[in-house]
Amino acid sequence: MHLPSLSGGARNQDSSHLINSALADFTAKEVESVRNRLRLRLGAVSSNHLVSGKSLLEAVQSLGLTKYSEEDMNGMVNQLADFINLRFEAPRKKRNSGISNGIVNGLFKQPNPKELGKPIWEYPQDVIPQKRTSSVSVSVSRTVLQRSESSMRSKGQYNVVPARALVDCFLADDEEAMKKIFTAKYINQYLSMREILLAGDTNRLVAELTFVRINDLAAPPEPVHPLTYIEPIVALLIVGNGVMIGFQTDPCCEDLSVWPYIELAFALLLVIEILLRVHLLRCRQYWCGQDKFWNWFDLFLVGVGIADLTLQWVGTESDVQGTSLLRFCRLIRLVRIVKVFRIRVMRDLRLMVKGLIAGIRTLCLAFILLFTVLYVISGFATMTIGNNPKAEALDVDKYFKNIPASMFTAFRCFTGECVNREGQPIHEMLAEAFQLPFIIGYVACYMLVTMGIFNVILAVYVDITMKAAKENDAVTAEQYARESIRIARTTRELLKKFSLAHHVYHVNDGEEREEEDWEDSTKAKLAKMKTTNVFAEDGGHDKIAITKELFLLVVQDPSVQALMDELDLPPDRANLFEIIDADGSGTLQITELLHGLLKIRGEINKSDAVASLLATRAVQNQVQEFEEKVAEDLEQIRAQMTQLAPLGTIC
């Protein structure tokens, strides 16, 4: 039995009973409500209404999703139109009007959808569903997997698609099938639009509570790159290689016969890492991508490792050249430790190295300045001290016999090692011999070099470090933004869980409470139903009231526990209801619940304690003012009663 043809006009069959995979556990009335609300948001008065890319753009922008353009919407619409083989029967009076399917969006102005004629479309007919109740999304997934990718290339240029087909895709539950239909170019756009159209009120509420943009919240989370998973293994290899080199330098372990085999294992693991990177990044990205220099460096390390192993197994130790080359290759192994800078966890360390590299030019200029100053000082020292009999008598003339020796001696004195071979301070001996002239000259030169040039170099490097810190602050801000989006997405899923639980709870509430398995039945339904089913509750968050019984039932769900762990909520979650229910009403509105959970998450800060103390003091002051006011009123009443007492006696 083939899937019935769903085409325009009278031949279109009502497929709502087939296309409800995302809402399979809801009643027909609820499913129809979701479909009607979705069509209303799309601006479609009926299922056969043609939805254009422009109207689709206006629909999502009204809900807060503004990151896509009309061109993006037209491309997505045309992609779906190609899949359902959309075409039009031109009206008889315009059958020869010259408007053809191929040039509708060409050089001529695109006509109104009504001018295109009667739409005809159908899902691919090469699918045989197993059951009549199977969803079109399942059928579509089988169809897409069978169709070649070449047949999915964009050919449609109408920029319109029937509302029924669009609603079917947004309510489909098979994400893999949608990836095949919309391809990698439009799949993220489809997922964002699906989220914002079906749960727009949910996203808006969460965005207001977490202070994130709806564009960021509606977008699907970025997939984790597979290379991220191999970074811990690479880090272990780097540490292991460093430990191995440390043992090899020890004389007692240097000549062990096991080292070549361990080195072979490290070389093989490095080759496997390179092959994995080539496979995951593809050749072009590997050789010409952002990390191309690191990749070339890995190949260099592999070549050195192979040369090292070859020399160990083939070369002879008696050969001086071979021995020297072998030692050189072993020294190159130390360079492998540099790979630690490639690991993303070492981002701060890479920023420090980047700052160091950026300061090389400044360091060279500072070295030229220092060299020039030392050269001038050493010239004076050589001419005044090197040939002086007093210096010869003190046996320090050799330290000033020429300019290079004087420069080295001056540098030692400026860095704190101004002593002769016997450990006697040279500057003190010269001060006793030459008295005040040497003392003044030495102090002036010491202040110039040590307090001046050295501090200038330090200040320049501090400035470079601050620039690196600013860059690190930018990275930290980006990480904070990503963390905020992650928290918002987790909060959204938690909101869907509570909304779904409220729906299931009230459906089961009509059943007999005397059944012993009532609670187990509710838990089973919660575990079975997906959070996508919360679309039926979108827009009714103000009507949802979470009781303590329902709250305790929801927090027992492992998936809810995982979401609460991601939000860093306290482990004592059974008592959270009383904490959040500050007014003691016994129920929690969705906004009250999420706002309370977001306030509770994380560690207790000093500001939280201070805020509680200030609030308590404010309440105490109000109570004290109320007591004083009551006391004044009582005094006035007593005074009035005292005045009225004699009148009562007279009467």
Wavefront OBJ file of the C-alpha trace (Angstrom):
o trace
v 0.000 0.000 0.000
v 1.589 3.254 -1.137
v 1.384 6.471 0.792
v -1.686 8.362 -0.439
v -0.991 11.250 -2.729
v -1.302 14.535 -0.898
v -1.832 17.050 -3.660
v -3.613 20.329 -3.993
v -7.357 20.774 -4.506
v -9.909 18.011 -3.992
v -7.316 15.282 -4.278
v -5.677 16.337 -1.020
v -6.518 13.913 1.731
v -6.650 14.905 5.353
v -3.409 13.579 6.756
v -3.627 15.054 10.227
v -4.187 11.588 11.645
v -0.945 10.476 10.032
v 1.267 13.461 10.804
v 1.303 13.621 14.562
v 4.512 11.881 15.469
v 5.677 14.712 17.740
v 2.265 14.744 19.459
v 1.449 11.066 19.279
v 0.394 10.855 22.925
v -2.097 13.715 22.801
v -5.745 13.631 21.942
v -7.060 14.500 18.493
v -8.462 17.763 19.853
v -5.083 18.776 21.254
v -3.302 17.834 18.042
v -5.750 19.870 16.006
v -5.224 22.788 18.407
v -1.467 22.648 17.862
v -1.842 22.468 14.098
v -4.299 25.380 14.045
v -2.024 27.503 16.226
v 0.925 26.731 13.965
v -1.050 27.617 10.836
v -2.164 30.824 12.536
v 1.430 31.786 13.251
v 2.324 31.021 9.648
v -0.497 33.241 8.439
v -2.269 30.363 6.684
v -6.068 30.370 6.826
v -6.220 26.784 5.552
v -3.970 23.810 4.904
v -3.903 24.533 1.164
v -2.793 28.117 1.674
v 0.579 28.914 0.089
v 3.150 30.205 2.588
v 5.831 32.406 1.048
v 9.318 33.024 2.331
v 8.397 36.610 3.150
v 5.381 35.614 5.265
v 7.481 32.964 6.981
v 10.088 35.600 7.797
v 7.429 37.896 9.259
v 6.059 35.018 11.345
v 9.369 34.191 13.031
v 10.372 37.833 13.440
v 7.154 38.528 15.313
v 8.236 35.830 17.787
v 11.733 37.281 18.218
v 13.820 35.261 15.731
v 15.539 37.881 13.587
v 18.829 36.276 12.514
v 17.580 35.056 9.105
v 16.830 37.034 5.955
v 14.133 36.686 3.340
v 16.647 35.008 1.051
v 17.266 32.342 3.687
v 13.530 31.750 4.030
v 13.069 31.479 0.272
v 15.895 28.964 0.032
v 14.377 26.787 2.765
v 10.898 26.999 1.227
v 12.216 26.043 -2.206
v 14.113 23.129 -0.690
v 10.875 21.714 0.717
v 9.030 22.485 -2.524
v 11.568 20.356 -4.411
v 10.993 17.456 -2.043
v 7.208 17.450 -2.455
v 7.522 18.113 -6.215
v 5.463 21.301 -6.092
v 4.004 22.478 -9.401
v 1.036 24.544 -10.535
v -1.833 24.214 -12.938
v -2.073 27.611 -14.555
v -5.597 29.055 -14.863
v -7.168 28.588 -18.259
v -7.241 32.279 -19.050
v -3.533 32.531 -18.272
v -2.404 29.182 -19.617
v -0.524 30.916 -22.461
v 0.472 33.992 -20.539
v 4.157 33.188 -20.808
v 4.634 32.571 -17.098
v 6.278 29.186 -16.799
v 7.627 27.265 -13.900
v 11.190 27.851 -14.948
v 11.163 31.646 -15.224
v 8.819 32.644 -12.424
v 11.661 33.989 -10.339
v 13.994 34.845 -13.186
v 14.158 38.142 -15.028
v 10.435 38.736 -14.561
v 8.815 39.922 -11.380
v 7.581 37.097 -9.205
v 3.788 36.903 -9.483
v 1.325 36.694 -6.672
v 0.857 33.088 -5.385
v -2.759 33.270 -6.558
v -1.540 33.950 -10.094
v 0.529 30.765 -10.156
v -2.558 28.641 -10.426
v -3.701 25.557 -8.600
v -0.896 23.937 -6.554
v -0.234 20.245 -7.080
v 2.152 18.372 -4.849
v 2.608 14.973 -3.296
v 4.975 13.176 -1.043
v 7.254 10.719 -2.894
v 5.370 7.579 -3.873
v 8.200 5.058 -3.413
v 7.330 4.330 0.223
v 5.169 1.552 1.640
v 4.239 2.315 5.253
v 4.021 -0.615 7.626
v 0.889 0.631 9.359
v -1.832 3.063 8.460
v -1.243 4.936 11.699
v 2.441 5.446 10.986
v 3.382 9.078 10.692
v 4.321 10.812 7.506
v 7.569 11.853 9.201
v 8.611 8.187 9.411
v 7.618 7.660 5.806
v 9.435 10.787 4.786
v 12.565 9.574 6.535
v 12.537 6.312 4.589
v 11.886 8.198 1.382
v 14.751 10.600 1.880
v 17.177 7.826 2.686
v 16.233 6.069 -0.548
v 16.433 9.136 -2.756
v 19.809 10.198 -4.062
v 21.259 13.507 -2.987
v 21.440 14.650 -6.598
v 17.669 14.624 -6.811
v 17.510 16.923 -3.762
v 19.306 19.797 -5.435
v 17.364 23.016 -5.398
v 15.245 23.497 -8.530
v 12.180 25.288 -7.218
v 11.978 29.027 -7.708
v 8.445 29.773 -6.575
v 9.413 30.879 -3.042
v 6.142 29.365 -1.772
v 5.098 26.056 -0.266
v 1.708 24.668 0.864
v 0.980 25.248 4.533
v 0.138 21.576 5.083
v 3.566 20.380 3.969
v 5.275 23.029 6.076
v 3.213 22.115 9.144
v 3.985 18.433 8.559
v 7.728 19.144 8.586
v 7.564 21.297 11.711
v 5.611 18.575 13.524
v 7.812 15.731 12.269
v 9.778 13.830 14.871
v 12.594 12.431 12.724
v 15.479 14.878 12.729
v 17.614 12.710 10.465
v 14.958 12.868 7.750
v 14.804 16.645 8.067
v 18.594 16.819 7.666
v 18.240 15.004 4.371
v 15.425 17.246 3.178
v 16.894 20.616 4.130
v 20.575 19.586 3.832
v 23.337 21.025 5.962
v 22.678 24.501 4.573
v 19.205 24.901 6.048
v 18.952 22.316 8.846
v 19.977 24.736 11.628
v 17.552 27.299 10.258
v 14.792 24.667 10.246
v 15.525 23.639 13.844
v 15.556 27.247 15.041
v 12.279 28.030 13.282
v 10.690 24.831 14.553
v 11.612 25.717 18.117
v 10.401 29.305 17.883
v 7.168 28.512 16.017
v 6.076 25.598 18.176
v 7.295 26.898 21.535
v 7.544 30.638 21.003
v 5.956 31.571 24.341
v 8.239 29.142 26.162
v 11.358 30.632 24.583
v 10.173 34.160 25.246
v 9.539 33.412 28.918
v 12.930 31.764 29.382
v 14.700 34.565 27.507
v 13.131 37.138 29.843
v 14.177 35.198 32.952
v 17.738 34.417 31.845
v 18.478 37.662 29.946
v 19.555 36.025 26.681
v 18.516 36.755 23.135
v 15.842 34.621 21.540
v 18.106 34.253 18.495
v 20.701 32.504 20.650
v 18.144 30.513 22.615
v 16.244 29.196 19.592
v 19.383 28.172 17.711
v 20.307 24.495 18.127
v 23.369 23.893 20.319
v 26.635 23.674 18.457
v 27.814 20.075 18.095
v 30.975 19.134 19.925
v 33.831 18.637 17.488
v 35.141 15.046 17.593
v 38.696 16.327 18.033
v 37.674 17.597 21.471
v 37.322 14.025 22.679
v 40.883 13.058 21.718
v 42.499 16.040 23.450
v 42.708 14.286 26.873
v 44.416 11.334 25.185
v 46.871 13.684 23.454
v 47.589 15.367 26.780
v 48.345 11.987 28.382
v 50.674 11.122 25.509
v 52.545 14.401 25.919
v 52.944 13.854 29.660
v 53.976 10.228 29.121
v 56.531 11.236 26.505
v 57.995 13.851 28.845
v 58.292 11.310 31.659
v 59.975 8.846 29.281
v 62.544 11.460 28.216
v 63.256 12.186 31.887
v 64.021 8.520 32.581
v 66.136 8.207 29.437
v 68.430 11.004 30.612
v 69.148 9.133 33.850
v 72.453 7.200 33.526
v 71.033 4.146 35.291
v 68.142 3.854 32.811
v 69.713 5.230 29.649
v 70.750 1.890 28.113
v 67.621 -0.147 28.780
v 66.559 -2.273 25.813
v 62.883 -1.440 26.276
v 63.206 2.198 25.163
v 63.063 1.538 21.382
v 59.782 -0.333 21.779
v 58.269 2.410 23.940
v 59.422 4.996 21.413
v 57.830 2.904 18.650
v 54.542 2.886 20.574
v 54.618 6.682 20.940
v 55.421 7.088 17.235
v 52.522 4.820 16.246
v 50.133 6.720 18.500
v 51.297 9.985 16.945
v 50.659 8.551 13.478
v 47.173 7.434 14.563
v 46.485 10.954 15.870
v 47.523 12.439 12.513
v 45.314 10.005 10.604
v 42.349 10.835 12.850
v 42.857 14.550 12.276
v 43.077 14.031 8.504
v 39.892 11.937 8.584
v 37.923 14.393 10.719
v 39.202 17.622 9.177
v 39.545 16.387 5.600
v 42.703 17.014 3.593
v 42.070 20.643 2.664
v 41.282 21.729 6.216
v 44.193 19.705 7.562
v 46.841 21.115 5.211
v 45.488 24.647 4.756
v 43.283 25.212 7.801
v 43.739 27.302 10.896
v 46.028 24.743 12.584
v 48.106 23.932 9.501
v 51.406 24.826 11.203
v 50.627 22.509 14.107
v 49.818 19.748 11.630
v 53.088 20.263 9.811
v 54.849 20.197 13.161
v 53.252 16.806 13.908
v 54.575 15.455 10.611
v 58.034 16.752 11.498
v 57.872 14.930 14.839
v 56.823 11.727 13.102
v 59.767 12.017 10.680
v 62.204 12.590 13.538
v 60.765 9.648 15.472
v 61.120 7.320 12.474
v 64.706 8.506 11.930
v 65.462 7.915 15.603
v 64.099 4.374 15.503
v 65.946 3.634 12.270
v 69.254 4.766 13.740
v 68.676 2.689 16.872
v 67.938 -0.533 15.003
v 70.171 -0.134 11.932
v 72.931 2.298 12.867
v 76.032 1.412 14.878
v 77.043 3.056 18.109
v 80.709 3.061 17.042
v 79.958 5.414 14.195
v 80.646 8.911 15.528
v 78.404 10.626 12.992
v 75.621 8.118 13.574
v 75.925 8.573 17.340
v 75.781 12.346 17.034
v 72.734 12.123 14.761
v 71.086 9.724 17.208
v 71.652 12.147 20.075
v 70.289 14.968 17.955
v 67.127 12.981 17.240
v 66.731 12.253 20.921
v 67.071 15.935 21.700
v 64.319 16.658 19.170
v 62.019 14.478 21.263
v 61.958 17.253 23.838
v 60.219 19.421 21.251
v 57.160 17.164 21.544
v 56.392 18.803 24.852
v 55.632 21.972 22.871
v 52.451 20.203 21.699
v 50.955 20.996 25.089
v 50.245 24.490 23.745
v 47.919 22.955 21.166
v 45.482 21.650 23.754
v 42.487 23.954 24.169
v 42.588 23.613 27.942
v 45.948 25.418 27.853
v 44.382 28.525 26.307
v 45.741 30.822 29.032
v 49.211 29.380 28.567
v 48.977 30.013 24.822
v 48.011 33.623 25.519
v 51.127 34.010 27.659
v 53.314 32.579 24.918
v 51.577 34.823 22.413
v 52.401 37.835 24.573
v 56.011 36.682 24.812
v 56.281 36.336 21.046
v 54.648 39.721 20.553
v 57.338 41.240 22.812
v 60.296 39.821 20.919
v 60.710 42.998 18.885
v 60.603 45.093 22.057
v 63.042 42.712 23.705
v 65.471 43.066 20.796
v 65.281 46.851 20.958
v 65.791 46.742 24.726
v 68.802 44.464 24.223
v 70.304 46.947 21.739
v 69.765 49.760 24.243
v 71.328 47.752 27.061
v 74.235 46.680 24.866
v 74.915 50.286 23.865
v 74.892 51.556 27.437
v 77.113 48.709 28.648
v 79.494 49.296 25.750
v 79.952 52.946 26.682
v 80.344 52.170 30.392
v 82.787 49.351 29.641
v 84.847 51.617 27.416
v 85.324 54.085 30.253
v 86.039 51.236 32.701
v 88.654 49.692 30.412
v 90.464 52.980 29.894
v 90.372 54.048 33.559
v 90.575 50.794 35.509
v 92.054 48.185 33.170
v 95.517 49.856 32.875
v 95.604 51.347 36.368
v 98.337 50.087 38.784
v 95.874 50.118 41.689
v 93.650 47.614 39.881
v 96.674 45.488 39.045
v 97.703 45.508 42.700
v 94.227 44.316 43.691
v 94.357 41.593 40.980
v 91.149 42.883 39.318
v 92.724 44.306 36.189
v 91.958 41.056 34.314
v 88.245 41.829 34.688
v 88.753 45.105 32.775
v 91.545 44.214 30.367
v 89.350 44.836 27.292
v 85.830 45.968 26.430
v 84.213 42.462 26.238
v 85.643 41.549 29.653
v 84.541 44.914 31.078
v 81.018 44.460 29.622
v 80.692 41.044 31.209
v 81.993 42.332 34.556
v 79.647 45.321 34.473
v 76.697 43.096 33.630
v 77.579 40.829 36.571
v 77.816 43.802 38.901
v 74.442 45.166 37.751
v 72.773 41.773 38.286
v 74.244 41.159 41.782
v 77.200 38.831 41.139
v 80.054 41.350 41.303
v 82.675 39.108 43.022
v 86.095 37.738 42.105
v 87.197 34.107 42.250
v 87.817 34.319 45.995
v 84.317 35.645 46.567
v 85.390 39.196 47.414
v 83.159 41.999 46.077
v 84.898 43.754 43.182
v 82.998 47.032 43.534
v 83.964 47.306 47.217
v 87.635 46.697 46.445
v 87.588 49.328 43.690
v 85.763 51.778 45.967
v 88.577 51.503 48.533
v 91.185 51.994 45.822
v 89.615 54.858 43.786
v 87.495 56.447 46.501
v 84.781 59.001 45.634
v 85.150 59.166 41.799
v 84.505 55.443 41.420
v 81.618 55.508 43.923
v 79.839 58.320 42.052
v 80.385 56.677 38.674
v 79.286 53.249 39.894
v 76.131 54.554 41.568
v 75.193 56.577 38.473
v 75.735 53.625 36.125
v 73.884 51.264 38.486
v 70.877 53.610 38.652
v 70.892 54.025 34.877
v 70.992 50.336 34.059
v 69.229 48.657 36.975
v 66.646 51.269 37.915
v 66.220 52.582 34.407
v 66.708 50.137 31.536
v 65.709 46.998 33.445
v 62.511 48.628 34.717
v 61.689 49.916 31.240
v 61.955 46.364 29.899
v 59.776 45.121 32.769
v 57.191 47.852 32.147
v 57.018 46.990 28.446
v 56.431 43.338 29.236
v 53.792 44.251 31.791
v 52.036 46.265 29.088
v 52.196 43.302 26.721
v 50.837 41.058 29.476
v 47.960 43.455 30.058
v 47.111 43.342 26.365
v 47.114 39.562 26.543
v 44.910 39.806 29.631
v 42.450 41.985 27.699
v 42.316 39.343 25.018
v 41.764 36.770 27.736
v 38.935 38.934 29.105
v 37.325 38.859 25.664
v 37.611 35.074 25.653
v 36.156 34.975 29.169
v 33.249 37.174 28.082
v 32.575 34.814 25.179
v 32.667 31.844 27.541
v 30.271 33.673 29.885
v 27.879 34.296 26.996
v 28.020 30.626 26.024
v 27.421 29.625 29.630
v 24.400 31.944 29.803
v 22.968 30.384 26.652
v 23.592 26.897 28.072
v 21.780 27.813 31.277
v 18.893 29.271 29.263
v 18.559 26.114 27.167
v 18.652 23.923 30.258
v 16.013 26.112 31.897
v 13.851 25.820 28.785
v 14.042 22.025 28.884
v 13.165 22.080 32.577
v 10.176 24.294 31.821
v 9.036 21.824 29.181
v 9.371 18.989 31.673
v 7.144 20.703 34.231
v 4.601 21.724 31.584
v 4.510 18.179 30.250
v 4.159 16.795 33.780
v 1.276 19.174 34.452
v -0.483 17.893 31.335
v 0.060 14.206 32.189
v -0.833 14.779 35.823
v -4.211 16.295 34.995
v -4.926 13.624 32.379
v -4.293 10.936 35.000
v -6.207 12.958 37.562
v -9.431 11.790 35.939
v -8.540 8.179 36.631
v -9.407 6.366 39.789
v -7.105 7.428 42.590
v -7.746 4.171 44.386
v -5.478 2.354 41.982
v -2.185 1.513 43.664
v -0.201 2.027 40.487
v -1.578 5.547 39.807
v 1.730 7.220 40.658
v 3.712 4.599 38.747
v 1.449 5.092 35.743
v 2.072 8.832 35.808
v 5.837 8.301 36.043
v 5.725 5.861 33.139
v 3.868 8.340 30.965
v 6.321 11.082 31.868
v 9.250 8.866 30.924
v 7.622 7.843 27.652
v 6.505 11.237 26.404
v 9.080 13.592 24.925
v 9.496 17.249 25.737
v 8.476 18.060 22.173
v 4.962 17.190 23.271
v 4.915 20.335 25.379
v 4.008 22.198 22.200
v 0.414 21.477 23.100
v 0.797 23.574 26.241
v 2.575 26.518 24.612
v 0.870 29.790 25.402
v -0.828 28.515 28.547
v 1.944 28.929 31.109
v -0.122 31.372 33.144
v -2.691 28.615 33.651
v -0.170 26.055 34.931
v 0.020 25.688 38.713
v 2.547 23.206 40.127
v 1.415 21.622 43.385
v 3.793 20.108 45.903
v 2.624 16.614 45.011
v 3.361 17.224 41.323
v 6.694 18.886 42.125
v 7.879 15.914 44.161
v 6.736 13.591 41.392
v 8.646 15.515 38.717
v 11.922 15.809 40.628
v 12.080 12.014 40.859
v 12.514 11.799 37.093
v 16.211 11.069 36.248
v 16.127 13.449 33.295
v 14.853 16.249 35.537
v 17.577 15.434 38.050
v 20.161 15.708 35.252
v 18.794 19.105 34.214
v 18.898 20.301 37.812
v 22.490 19.098 38.073
v 23.348 21.173 35.006
v 21.749 24.178 36.685
v 23.870 23.504 39.784
v 20.861 23.312 42.091
v 21.291 22.137 45.716
v 21.079 18.358 46.221
v 18.263 18.683 48.799
v 15.602 19.125 46.133
v 12.702 17.691 48.079
v 12.612 20.887 50.176
v 12.903 23.302 47.259
v 9.141 23.656 46.981
v 8.801 25.238 50.448
v 11.753 27.529 49.738
v 10.367 28.800 46.437
v 6.760 29.029 47.668
v 7.441 32.184 49.665
v 3.778 33.240 49.893
v 2.750 29.817 51.214
v -0.040 29.432 48.653
v 0.697 25.740 48.108
v 1.127 26.141 44.348
v 3.838 27.526 42.090
v 3.250 29.342 38.852
v 5.712 28.552 36.066
v 7.312 32.004 36.252
v 7.565 31.788 40.035
v 9.085 28.317 39.827
v 11.754 29.140 37.232
v 12.612 32.464 38.833
v 13.112 30.714 42.184
v 15.233 27.933 40.705
v 17.482 30.430 38.923
v 17.935 32.366 42.163
v 18.788 29.235 44.134
v 21.331 27.801 41.659
v 25.020 28.106 42.436
v 26.854 28.702 45.676
v 25.655 31.112 48.343
v 27.431 34.443 47.977
v 28.044 37.109 50.578
v 25.658 39.388 48.712
v 22.850 36.869 49.210
v 23.379 36.888 52.980
v 23.617 40.700 53.053
v 20.438 41.007 50.961
v 18.567 38.701 53.353
v 19.856 40.669 56.356
v 18.811 44.006 54.838
v 15.385 42.619 53.937
v 14.956 41.326 57.498
v 15.924 44.687 58.951
v 13.504 46.437 56.632
v 10.695 44.167 57.816
v 11.714 44.780 61.445
v 11.590 48.532 60.911
v 8.170 48.283 59.350
v 6.907 46.154 62.247
v 8.390 48.594 64.754
v 6.748 51.551 62.993
v 3.452 49.645 62.988
v 3.752 48.960 66.728
v 4.482 52.621 67.461
v 1.520 53.658 65.344
v -0.747 51.208 67.142
v 0.539 52.436 70.525
v -0.223 56.056 69.573
v -3.705 55.132 68.435
v -4.337 53.275 71.702
v -3.196 56.298 73.711
v -5.559 58.520 71.750
v -8.441 56.116 72.316
v -7.692 55.969 76.065
v -7.563 59.764 76.252
v -10.890 60.023 74.476
v -12.422 57.411 76.793
v -11.120 59.324 79.823
v -12.737 62.505 78.576
v -16.043 60.770 77.958
v -16.128 59.056 81.393
v -17.350 62.152 83.423
v -20.067 62.772 80.911
v -21.275 59.229 81.396
v -21.368 59.717 85.183
v -23.426 62.903 84.868
v -25.885 61.208 82.580
l 1 2 3 4 5 6 7 8 9 10 11 12 13 14 15 16 17 18 19 20 21 22 23 24 25 26 27 28 29 30 31 32 33 34 35 36 37 38 39 40 41 42 43 44 45 46 47 48 49 50 51 52 53 54 55 56 57 58 59 60 61 62 63 64 65 66 67 68 69 70 71 72 73 74 75 76 77 78 79 80 81 82 83 84 85 86 87 88 89 90 91 92 93 94 95 96 97 98 99 100 101 102 103 104 105 106 107 108 109 110 111 112 113 114 115 116 117 118 119 120 121 122 123 124 125 126 127 128 129 130 131 132 133 134 135 136 137 138 139 140 141 142 143 144 145 146 147 148 149 150 151 152 153 154 155 156 157 158 159 160 161 162 163 164 165 166 167 168 169 170 171 172 173 174 175 176 177 178 179 180 181 182 183 184 185 186 187 188 189 190 191 192 193 194 195 196 197 198 199 200 201 202 203 204 205 206 207 208 209 210 211 212 213 214 215 216 217 218 219 220 221 222 223 224 225 226 227 228 229 230 231 232 233 234 235 236 237 238 239 240 241 242 243 244 245 246 247 248 249 250 251 252 253 254 255 256 257 258 259 260 261 262 263 264 265 266 267 268 269 270 271 272 273 274 275 276 277 278 279 280 281 282 283 284 285 286 287 288 289 290 291 292 293 294 295 296 297 298 299 300 301 302 303 304 305 306 307 308 309 310 311 312 313 314 315 316 317 318 319 320 321 322 323 324 325 326 327 328 329 330 331 332 333 334 335 336 337 338 339 340 341 342 343 344 345 346 347 348 349 350 351 352 353 354 355 356 357 358 359 360 361 362 363 364 365 366 367 368 369 370 371 372 373 374 375 376 377 378 379 380 381 382 383 384 385 386 387 388 389 390 391 392 393 394 395 396 397 398 399 400 401 402 403 404 405 406 407 408 409 410 411 412 413 414 415 416 417 418 419 420 421 422 423 424 425 426 427 428 429 430 431 432 433 434 435 436 437 438 439 440 441 442 443 444 445 446 447 448 449 450 451 452 453 454 455 456 457 458 459 460 461 462 463 464 465 466 467 468 469 470 471 472 473 474 475 476 477 478 479 480 481 482 483 484 485 486 487 488 489 490 491 492 493 494 495 496 497 498 499 500 501 502 503 504 505 506 507 508 509 510 511 512 513 514 515 516 517 518 519 520 521 522 523 524 525 526 527 528 529 530 531 532 533 534 535 536 537 538 539 540 541 542 543 544 545 546 547 548 549 550 551 552 553 554 555 556 557 558 559 560 561 562 563 564 565 566 567 568 569 570 571 572 573 574 575 576 577 578 579 580 581 582 583 584 585 586 587 588 589 590 591 592 593 594 595 596 597 598 599 600 601 602 603 604 605 606 607 608 609 610 611 612 613 614 615 616 617 618 619 620 621 622 623 624 625 626 627 628 629 630 631 632 633 634 635 636 637 638 639 640 641 642 643 644 645 646 647 648 649 650 651
